[in-house]
Each structure stands twice: as structure tokens, then as C-alpha cells.
């Protein structure tokens, strides 16, 4: 496959991640979860942390991470350990603009460990992203997940 063909195939794949929200403000809000997903595929803790606002928060299990640097540190350790090679997969289920500069994205998906092709039974979560536009760029204020009981 040529480089151009790979780029087109990759663009089509990423475009499919927008689901029912490909355009307009909802699509802009959804860029935040998509950026997290893309950086997760590279296991890039720095880039994921940089998606957050300076005082952003991330709930991981029962641990509430507060601030960009705490999130960065946690993810670096996780990607060096049990999350190495993992992917964050999800599909948008609801996107809302609450104000001109605040939105919420709700997704369904989960953490896909390295070497697995699909989520295992009981691994699905619902994720909530609270996002805020700062200086023209959408940033993550808060991210939390909750298990989905089957």
C-alpha cells in the first residue's frame, strides 16, 4: 500500500470515530476525546496530560488525579507498566454544548490491553468528558469513567 493510500485509509478510519457528530460544535467538542484516544495509542502520557487544563482532573478507579502534572505522572507509570501497549477505544454516545465554551462528551468503550482485539466481558465503561474552550482550543477539564454492568 502506498503512503498516500495509507493516509487516506487512516483519515477514513479517524473520520468514522466521530459517529453521529462529524460536524459543527459537537464535532469540535468531540475532538478532545479523539485527541486522548490518539495519544493513548502512542502511550504518550505527556501529550494526554497536555490535553487537560492546568487544574484538570481524571478519575481512575477510586483515585482522583488532580492537575496536569499528577495526571502526567500517573500515566507515565501506567504506560511503563500494565498499560504498556494498551489502547483506549470508545464510541461517542452523546455530545452537548452547555455554553459557547463548555461541552460534555459521553462515550462508551474501555481500556484494550496490548495484544487483545476486543474488550472482555465486564470491561466496558461509560466515560464522561467535561471540556472547555480556552484561547480557541478545546481542553479537558474532567474525565471520569464508570463500569457498565451487563
Secondary structure as UniProt FT lines:
FT   HELIX           3..16
FT   TURN            17..20
FT   HELIX           24..41
FT   TURN            42..43
FT   HELIX           45..51
FT   STRAND          52..60
FT   TURN            61..62
FT   STRAND          63..66
FT   HELIX           68..80
FT   TURN            81..85
FT   STRAND          87..97
FT   STRAND          102..112
FT   TURN            114..115
FT   TURN            121..122
FT   STRAND          125..134
FT   TURN            135..136
FT   STRAND          137..147
//
